[in-house]
Amino acid sequence: MKNKNSIIALIVIAVLIVGALAFFAFNKKAPVAQVEQVPSEEKVTTISPEEIGLSLTASADNHKLILGVAKTTGINKLDYELDYTKKGDIPVGVIGQPTIKPGQPVRQEIVLGTCSDVCHYDEGVSNIKLTLKVTKADGSVSQTEKTLELSK
């Protein structure tokens, strides 16, 4: 009787093992393919500064720059990046987004330095380069550049 019970127990265990293996073999899910999302690239065309009436001038004390865009019709958004070098050959970058009112010219003052309660202006500013990204009402994106050297 002991042998009979042992044989039955071994058969039950074998059936359970085979059943478990069959269950996992048939219920295996296919591996999920990793899809890498590549950001869509914006097509950016180059326009001349004159097309939008872009101007970049320095204030009388050379502590600020005045960014102007005279022709804003059809423009939804402007983003600028201003790069320059200050005393000690230290590169500086400033980014911003001027407010646009439909059909109104844009005028944005950009401080060459930092301001909180008091302004600390950068000295020895040179190699000024403005890059302006223009997003039009139709969704197209253009870019233009302007450089400036300060008078001493």
C-alpha positions as a Markdown table, in Angstrom:
| # | Residue | x | y | z |
|---|---|---|---|---|
| 1 | Met | 0.0 | 0.0 | 0.0 |
| 2 | Lys | 2.9 | 2.3 | 0.8 |
| 3 | Asn | 4.4 | 1.8 | -2.7 |
| 4 | Lys | 1.0 | 2.4 | -4.3 |
| 5 | Asn | 0.5 | 5.7 | -2.4 |
| 6 | Ser | 4.1 | 6.8 | -3.3 |
| 7 | Ile | 3.5 | 6.0 | -7.0 |
| 8 | Ile | 0.2 | 7.9 | -7.0 |
| 9 | Ala | 1.9 | 10.9 | -5.3 |
| 10 | Leu | 4.7 | 10.9 | -7.9 |
| 11 | Ile | 2.2 | 10.7 | -10.7 |
| 12 | Val | 0.2 | 13.7 | -9.3 |
| 13 | Ile | 3.3 | 15.7 | -8.8 |
| 14 | Ala | 4.5 | 14.9 | -12.4 |
| 15 | Val | 1.1 | 15.9 | -13.8 |
| 16 | Leu | 1.1 | 19.2 | -11.9 |
| 17 | Ile | 4.6 | 20.0 | -13.1 |
| 18 | Val | 3.7 | 19.1 | -16.7 |
| 19 | Gly | 0.5 | 21.1 | -16.4 |
| 20 | Ala | 2.3 | 24.1 | -15.0 |
| 21 | Leu | 4.9 | 24.0 | -17.7 |
| 22 | Ala | 2.2 | 23.7 | -20.4 |
| 23 | Phe | 0.3 | 26.6 | -18.9 |
| 24 | Phe | 3.3 | 29.0 | -18.9 |
| 25 | Ala | 4.4 | 27.8 | -22.3 |
| 26 | Phe | 1.0 | 28.6 | -24.0 |
| 27 | Asn | 0.3 | 31.8 | -22.0 |
| 28 | Lys | 3.6 | 33.4 | -22.8 |
| 29 | Lys | 2.9 | 36.9 | -24.0 |
| 30 | Ala | 4.9 | 38.2 | -27.0 |
| 31 | Pro | 7.5 | 40.7 | -25.8 |
| 32 | Val | 6.4 | 44.3 | -26.1 |
| 33 | Ala | 8.3 | 46.1 | -28.8 |
| 34 | Gln | 9.9 | 49.3 | -27.5 |
| 35 | Val | 8.9 | 52.1 | -29.8 |
| 36 | Glu | 11.2 | 55.0 | -29.6 |
| 37 | Gln | 9.5 | 58.3 | -30.2 |
| 38 | Val | 11.6 | 60.6 | -32.3 |
| 39 | Pro | 10.5 | 64.2 | -31.9 |
| 40 | Ser | 9.3 | 65.7 | -35.2 |
| 41 | Glu | 11.8 | 68.2 | -36.5 |
| 42 | Glu | 10.5 | 71.6 | -37.3 |
| 43 | Lys | 11.4 | 72.8 | -40.7 |
| 44 | Val | 13.0 | 76.2 | -40.0 |
| 45 | Thr | 13.5 | 78.5 | -42.9 |
| 46 | Thr | 15.8 | 81.5 | -42.9 |
| 47 | Ile | 14.5 | 85.0 | -43.4 |
| 48 | Ser | 16.2 | 88.3 | -43.7 |
| 49 | Pro | 15.9 | 90.8 | -40.8 |
| 50 | Glu | 14.3 | 93.2 | -43.2 |
| 51 | Glu | 11.4 | 90.9 | -43.9 |
| 52 | Ile | 10.0 | 91.5 | -40.4 |
| 53 | Gly | 11.6 | 94.9 | -39.8 |
| 54 | Leu | 14.0 | 93.6 | -37.2 |
| 55 | Ser | 16.2 | 96.1 | -35.4 |
| 56 | Leu | 18.7 | 95.8 | -32.6 |
| 57 | Thr | 20.1 | 98.9 | -31.0 |
| 58 | Ala | 21.9 | 99.8 | -27.8 |
| 59 | Ser | 20.8 | 102.3 | -25.2 |
| 60 | Ala | 22.9 | 105.5 | -24.8 |
| 61 | Asp | 24.7 | 104.0 | -21.8 |
| 62 | Asn | 25.2 | 100.6 | -23.5 |
| 63 | His | 23.5 | 98.8 | -20.5 |
| 64 | Lys | 20.5 | 97.7 | -22.5 |
| 65 | Leu | 19.6 | 96.5 | -26.0 |
| 66 | Ile | 16.4 | 97.4 | -27.7 |
| 67 | Leu | 14.9 | 94.6 | -29.8 |
| 68 | Gly | 12.4 | 95.9 | -32.4 |
| 69 | Val | 10.1 | 94.1 | -34.8 |
| 70 | Ala | 8.1 | 96.5 | -37.0 |
| 71 | Lys | 6.2 | 94.0 | -39.2 |
| 72 | Thr | 4.2 | 91.7 | -37.0 |
| 73 | Thr | 1.3 | 91.0 | -39.2 |
| 74 | Gly | 0.8 | 87.2 | -39.5 |
| 75 | Ile | 3.2 | 86.5 | -36.6 |
| 76 | Asn | 1.9 | 84.5 | -33.6 |
| 77 | Lys | 5.1 | 84.1 | -31.5 |
| 78 | Leu | 8.6 | 85.4 | -31.2 |
| 79 | Asp | 11.4 | 83.7 | -29.3 |
| 80 | Tyr | 14.9 | 85.2 | -29.0 |
| 81 | Glu | 18.3 | 84.1 | -27.9 |
| 82 | Leu | 20.9 | 86.7 | -27.3 |
| 83 | Asp | 24.5 | 85.7 | -26.9 |
| 84 | Tyr | 27.4 | 88.0 | -26.0 |
| 85 | Thr | 30.7 | 88.0 | -24.3 |
| 86 | Lys | 31.5 | 90.1 | -21.2 |
| 87 | Lys | 34.7 | 91.2 | -19.6 |
| 88 | Gly | 37.0 | 88.3 | -19.0 |
| 89 | Asp | 35.9 | 86.5 | -22.2 |
| 90 | Ile | 32.9 | 85.1 | -20.3 |
| 91 | Pro | 30.0 | 84.0 | -22.6 |
| 92 | Val | 26.5 | 85.1 | -21.6 |
| 93 | Gly | 23.2 | 83.9 | -23.0 |
| 94 | Val | 19.7 | 85.5 | -22.6 |
| 95 | Ile | 16.4 | 84.0 | -23.8 |
| 96 | Gly | 13.0 | 85.6 | -24.0 |
| 97 | Gln | 9.7 | 85.8 | -25.6 |
| 98 | Pro | 8.3 | 89.3 | -26.3 |
| 99 | Thr | 4.6 | 89.9 | -26.1 |
| 100 | Ile | 2.9 | 90.3 | -29.5 |
| 101 | Lys | -0.2 | 92.4 | -30.1 |
| 102 | Pro | -1.6 | 91.7 | -33.6 |
| 103 | Gly | -0.5 | 94.3 | -36.0 |
| 104 | Gln | 1.5 | 96.3 | -33.4 |
| 105 | Pro | 5.2 | 96.7 | -33.5 |
| 106 | Val | 7.3 | 94.9 | -30.9 |
| 107 | Arg | 9.7 | 96.7 | -28.6 |
| 108 | Gln | 11.6 | 94.7 | -26.0 |
| 109 | Glu | 14.4 | 96.0 | -23.7 |
| 110 | Ile | 17.1 | 93.5 | -22.8 |
| 111 | Val | 19.3 | 94.3 | -19.9 |
| 112 | Leu | 23.0 | 93.4 | -20.4 |
| 113 | Gly | 23.5 | 92.2 | -16.8 |
| 114 | Thr | 21.3 | 91.2 | -13.9 |
| 115 | Cys | 18.6 | 93.1 | -12.1 |
| 116 | Ser | 16.7 | 92.4 | -8.9 |
| 117 | Asp | 16.4 | 95.4 | -6.6 |
| 118 | Val | 19.5 | 96.9 | -8.2 |
| 119 | Cys | 20.9 | 96.3 | -11.6 |
| 120 | His | 24.5 | 95.1 | -12.1 |
| 121 | Tyr | 25.5 | 95.7 | -15.7 |
| 122 | Asp | 28.0 | 93.6 | -17.5 |
| 123 | Glu | 31.2 | 95.4 | -18.6 |
| 124 | Gly | 33.2 | 94.9 | -21.7 |
| 125 | Val | 30.3 | 93.6 | -23.7 |
| 126 | Ser | 31.2 | 92.4 | -27.2 |
| 127 | Asn | 30.3 | 89.9 | -29.9 |
| 128 | Ile | 26.5 | 90.5 | -29.6 |
| 129 | Lys | 24.4 | 88.1 | -31.6 |
| 130 | Leu | 20.6 | 87.9 | -31.6 |
| 131 | Thr | 18.8 | 84.8 | -33.0 |
| 132 | Leu | 15.1 | 85.3 | -33.5 |
| 133 | Lys | 12.7 | 82.5 | -34.1 |
| 134 | Val | 9.4 | 83.6 | -35.7 |
| 135 | Thr | 6.3 | 81.4 | -35.6 |
| 136 | Lys | 3.7 | 82.6 | -38.1 |
| 137 | Ala | -0.1 | 82.2 | -37.9 |
| 138 | Asp | 0.0 | 79.3 | -40.4 |
| 139 | Gly | 2.4 | 77.3 | -38.1 |
| 140 | Ser | 5.5 | 77.8 | -40.2 |
| 141 | Val | 8.7 | 78.7 | -38.4 |
| 142 | Ser | 11.4 | 81.0 | -39.6 |
| 143 | Gln | 14.7 | 82.3 | -38.1 |
| 144 | Thr | 16.8 | 85.4 | -38.6 |
| 145 | Glu | 19.9 | 86.8 | -37.0 |
| 146 | Lys | 21.3 | 90.2 | -36.2 |
| 147 | Thr | 24.7 | 91.2 | -34.8 |
| 148 | Leu | 25.8 | 94.4 | -33.0 |
| 149 | Glu | 29.0 | 95.9 | -31.8 |
| 150 | Leu | 28.7 | 98.5 | -29.0 |
| 151 | Ser | 30.3 | 101.9 | -29.4 |
| 152 | Lys | 33.0 | 102.6 | -26.8 |
